[in-house]
Amino acid sequence: MTNPVALITGASGGLGVPVTEMSLGAGFRVTAVNRQWPAILAAASDPAVLRLEADATTASGAALAVQSTLARFGQLNALIHLVGAFAGGDGVAETTPETWLRMM
């Protein structure tokens, strides 16, 4: 596959940053999705990267991410869905449904 495109959600998180870097290093063009980008990253310019502010936990945010990817790159070959959060402290049996849904 030449010039593949990956859409990566949670791209500025602890796992998202190295996954995005590895994807770019492997030759992917990337739509990097985050709810909000730090100013230094939002201003960074790289033609292989589309930094998109969107909430990928909502249908409208997910649709915006796909539409923006197709508009910019004309294709979408991979989805790497890293949105989520880790809420440590409680065991699985003690985790509330609200906390579980937030992490997922």
Buried (B, 14 or more C-beta within 10 A) or exposed (E): EEEBBBBBBBBBBEEBBEBBEEBBEEEBBBBBBBBEBEEEBEEEEEEEBBBBEBBBBEEEBBEBBBEBBBEBBEEBBEBBEBBBEEEEEEEEEEEEEEBEEEEE
